[in-house]
Amino acid sequence: MASQDEAVTTRGQPPRATSEPPPPRRVSRQREAGEVTRRETRRRLLAAARAEFADRGYAAATVVRIADRAGVSVQTLYNDSGNKRSLLRAVMESAVTGDDDIPMEAGQPPAVMTATLAPGDATDPRRLLAHLSHQYRLLAERAAIGWQTYRDAAATDSGIAADWQRMSQMRRQAFRVMFTRIPAAALRPGLTQEAAADTAWVIASPETHYQLVRQAGYSYQQLEDWVRSTVSAALLADNQPGFG
């Protein structure tokens, strides 16, 4: 027999549905805490790997010392990062993307490079090249350890050499995507957007950083200025306006 409350309905309105859709599932506090812990472990491992590679280079670095620097067990390192080579790749990817949890995306420039591009910079070839030169400088500062470690390790480890080559091609494709923003008419006569992108890819490269900063003693500001003026002179038509 229905209760009095169940039997009474509002005059002129249909009875309420007896069943309601379940509330949306919520992530448990335990899962949220686990994700925070995972991110913190990842951050500590990458910081420890950067320090270990900087101090000892790839060949002499060990997962035992990296785990010890990070304050985690070796098994935790393996569970999170796989092995020493995977850690090196993760160090490099975090330098390129500017985030420990964001991997590189093939064929696309890092979001950190395009997110700071002002509308006026995107439509002015010289300002765009100035922006790219500055982003290259910031990348070089973040990636200096990774670039040096890859450079040295590739000489003796064929797997790392192959990975370094793949990342170089990813960087080349990212340059080509960025250079679609520069109108062909703004380039030197006969220079295609693809050739211009390849020229910038060579000039704004890990090799240039190695030669100018590590060998010639340039500051990072001098590196940025050199890349900006060299790329602009090499690529842009003479009638392009100068910097204001």
C-alpha positions as CSV (number, residue, x, y, z in Angstrom):
1,M,0.0,0.0,0.0
2,A,1.5,3.4,-1.0
3,S,2.3,5.8,1.8
4,Q,0.4,9.1,2.2
5,D,3.4,11.0,0.9
6,E,3.7,8.8,-2.2
7,A,0.0,9.2,-3.0
8,V,-0.2,12.9,-2.8
9,T,0.7,14.9,-5.9
10,T,0.6,18.6,-6.7
11,R,-2.8,19.5,-8.3
12,G,-2.5,19.9,-12.0
13,Q,1.1,18.6,-12.3
14,P,2.2,15.1,-13.2
15,P,3.6,12.9,-10.5
16,R,7.4,13.0,-9.9
17,A,9.4,10.3,-11.5
18,T,10.1,7.5,-9.1
19,S,13.7,7.1,-10.4
20,E,16.4,9.7,-11.1
21,P,19.6,9.4,-13.2
22,P,22.6,8.6,-11.1
23,P,24.9,11.5,-10.3
24,P,28.0,11.8,-12.4
25,R,30.9,9.7,-11.2
26,R,33.5,11.7,-9.2
27,V,37.2,10.9,-9.1
28,S,37.9,9.6,-5.6
29,R,40.1,11.5,-3.3
30,Q,42.4,8.5,-3.2
31,R,42.8,8.6,-7.0
32,E,43.4,12.4,-6.9
33,A,46.1,11.9,-4.3
34,G,47.6,9.1,-6.3
35,E,47.8,11.4,-9.4
36,V,49.5,14.1,-7.3
37,T,52.0,11.6,-6.0
38,R,52.7,10.3,-9.5
39,R,53.3,13.9,-10.8
40,E,55.6,14.7,-7.9
41,T,57.6,11.4,-8.4
42,R,57.9,12.2,-12.1
43,R,59.1,15.8,-11.4
44,R,61.7,14.5,-8.9
45,L,62.9,11.8,-11.3
46,L,63.4,14.2,-14.2
47,A,65.2,16.7,-12.0
48,A,67.5,14.0,-10.6
49,A,68.2,12.7,-14.2
50,R,69.1,16.1,-15.4
51,A,71.5,16.6,-12.5
52,E,73.0,13.1,-13.0
53,F,73.5,13.6,-16.7
54,A,75.0,17.0,-16.2
55,D,77.4,15.7,-13.6
56,R,78.4,12.4,-15.2
57,G,77.2,12.2,-18.7
58,Y,75.0,9.5,-20.1
59,A,77.5,6.6,-20.0
60,A,78.5,7.0,-16.4
61,A,75.0,7.9,-15.1
62,T,73.2,5.0,-13.3
63,V,69.6,4.4,-12.5
64,V,70.7,3.7,-8.9
65,R,72.2,7.1,-8.5
66,I,69.2,8.8,-10.3
67,A,66.7,7.0,-8.0
68,D,68.8,8.0,-4.9
69,R,68.9,11.6,-6.0
70,A,65.1,11.5,-6.5
71,G,64.5,9.8,-3.1
72,V,62.7,6.9,-4.7
73,S,63.4,3.2,-5.1
74,V,64.9,1.8,-8.3
75,Q,61.7,-0.1,-8.9
76,T,59.7,3.1,-8.7
77,L,62.1,4.6,-11.3
78,Y,61.5,1.6,-13.6
79,N,57.7,1.7,-13.1
80,D,57.6,5.4,-14.0
81,S,60.3,5.8,-16.6
82,G,61.3,2.4,-17.9
83,N,65.0,2.7,-18.1
84,K,67.9,5.2,-18.4
85,R,67.4,5.8,-22.1
86,S,63.7,6.5,-21.6
87,L,64.6,8.9,-18.8
88,L,66.9,10.8,-21.2
89,R,64.1,11.0,-23.8
90,A,61.8,12.3,-21.1
91,V,64.3,14.9,-20.0
92,M,64.5,16.1,-23.6
93,E,60.8,16.1,-24.1
94,S,60.1,18.1,-21.0
95,A,62.7,20.7,-22.1
96,V,61.1,21.0,-25.5
97,T,57.5,21.3,-24.3
98,G,58.3,23.2,-21.1
99,D,56.2,20.6,-19.0
100,D,57.2,17.4,-17.4
101,D,53.9,15.7,-18.4
102,I,53.5,16.9,-22.0
103,P,55.3,14.8,-24.7
104,M,56.5,16.2,-28.0
105,E,54.0,15.9,-30.9
106,A,55.3,15.0,-34.3
107,G,54.9,17.6,-36.9
108,Q,53.8,20.4,-34.6
109,P,55.7,23.1,-32.8
110,P,55.5,23.0,-29.0
111,A,52.5,24.8,-27.6
112,V,54.8,26.8,-25.4
113,M,56.3,28.4,-28.5
114,T,53.0,29.4,-30.1
115,A,51.0,30.3,-27.0
116,T,53.1,33.4,-26.5
117,L,52.8,34.6,-30.1
118,A,51.1,37.9,-30.2
119,P,48.7,38.7,-33.1
120,G,50.9,41.5,-34.3
121,D,54.0,39.2,-34.3
122,A,52.2,36.5,-36.3
123,T,51.5,38.9,-39.2
124,D,54.8,40.7,-39.4
125,P,57.7,38.5,-40.8
126,R,60.5,40.2,-38.9
127,R,58.6,40.2,-35.6
128,L,57.7,36.5,-36.1
129,L,61.4,35.7,-36.7
130,A,62.3,37.7,-33.6
131,H,59.7,35.7,-31.6
132,L,61.1,32.4,-32.9
133,S,64.6,33.5,-32.1
134,H,63.6,34.3,-28.6
135,Q,61.8,31.0,-28.2
136,Y,64.9,29.2,-29.5
137,R,67.0,31.0,-26.9
138,L,64.6,29.9,-24.1
139,L,64.6,26.3,-25.5
140,A,68.4,26.3,-25.6
141,E,68.5,27.3,-22.0
142,R,66.1,24.5,-21.0
143,A,67.5,21.9,-23.3
144,A,71.3,22.5,-22.9
145,I,71.8,19.4,-20.7
146,G,69.7,17.2,-22.8
147,W,71.3,18.4,-26.1
148,Q,74.8,17.8,-24.7
149,T,73.9,14.4,-23.3
150,Y,72.3,13.2,-26.5
151,R,75.3,14.6,-28.5
152,D,77.8,12.6,-26.4
153,A,75.7,9.4,-26.0
154,A,74.9,9.2,-29.7
155,A,78.5,8.7,-30.5
156,T,78.5,5.3,-28.7
157,D,74.9,4.2,-28.5
158,S,73.1,3.5,-31.8
159,G,69.7,3.6,-30.2
160,I,70.2,7.1,-28.9
161,A,71.7,8.2,-32.2
162,A,68.6,7.0,-34.0
163,D,66.3,8.7,-31.4
164,W,68.3,11.9,-31.8
165,Q,67.8,11.7,-35.6
166,R,64.1,11.2,-35.1
167,M,63.8,14.3,-32.9
168,S,65.8,16.3,-35.4
169,Q,63.3,15.5,-38.0
170,M,60.4,16.3,-35.7
171,R,62.1,19.7,-35.1
172,R,62.4,20.2,-38.9
173,Q,58.7,19.5,-39.4
174,A,57.8,21.9,-36.6
175,F,59.8,24.6,-38.3
176,R,58.0,24.0,-41.6
177,V,54.6,24.3,-39.8
178,M,55.7,27.6,-38.3
179,F,57.0,29.0,-41.6
180,T,53.6,28.6,-43.3
181,R,52.8,31.8,-41.4
182,I,55.3,33.8,-43.4
183,P,54.0,34.8,-46.8
184,A,56.1,33.7,-49.8
185,A,56.2,37.3,-50.9
186,A,58.1,38.3,-47.8
187,L,61.0,35.9,-48.6
188,R,63.9,36.5,-50.8
189,P,63.1,35.9,-54.5
190,G,63.1,32.2,-55.4
191,L,63.1,31.1,-51.7
192,T,60.2,28.8,-50.9
193,Q,58.6,28.5,-47.5
194,E,60.0,24.9,-47.2
195,A,63.6,26.1,-48.0
196,A,63.3,29.0,-45.6
197,A,62.1,26.7,-42.8
198,D,65.1,24.3,-43.5
199,T,67.5,27.3,-43.4
200,A,66.1,28.4,-40.0
201,W,66.2,24.8,-38.8
202,V,69.9,24.7,-39.5
203,I,70.7,28.1,-38.0
204,A,68.5,27.7,-34.8
205,S,69.8,24.3,-33.9
206,P,71.5,22.4,-31.1
207,E,74.7,22.5,-33.1
208,T,74.6,26.3,-33.2
209,H,74.1,26.4,-29.5
210,Y,77.1,24.0,-29.0
211,Q,79.4,26.1,-31.2
212,L,78.4,29.6,-30.0
213,V,77.6,29.1,-26.3
214,R,79.8,26.1,-25.3
215,Q,82.8,26.7,-27.6
216,A,82.8,30.5,-28.4
217,G,81.5,31.6,-25.0
218,Y,78.4,33.5,-26.2
219,S,75.8,34.5,-23.7
220,Y,72.3,33.4,-24.3
221,Q,71.3,37.0,-25.2
222,Q,74.1,37.1,-27.7
223,L,73.0,33.7,-29.1
224,E,69.4,35.1,-29.5
225,D,70.6,38.3,-31.2
226,W,72.9,36.3,-33.6
227,V,70.1,33.9,-34.6
228,R,67.6,36.7,-35.1
229,S,69.9,38.8,-37.3
230,T,71.3,35.8,-39.3
231,V,67.9,34.2,-40.0
232,S,66.4,37.6,-41.0
233,A,69.2,38.4,-43.3
234,A,69.2,35.0,-44.9
235,L,65.5,34.7,-45.5
236,L,63.7,38.0,-45.8
237,A,63.4,40.2,-48.9
238,D,65.3,43.5,-48.7
239,N,62.0,45.5,-48.8
240,Q,60.8,44.0,-45.5
241,P,60.6,46.7,-42.8
242,G,63.1,46.7,-40.0
243,F,62.5,46.5,-36.3
244,G,60.7,49.4,-34.8
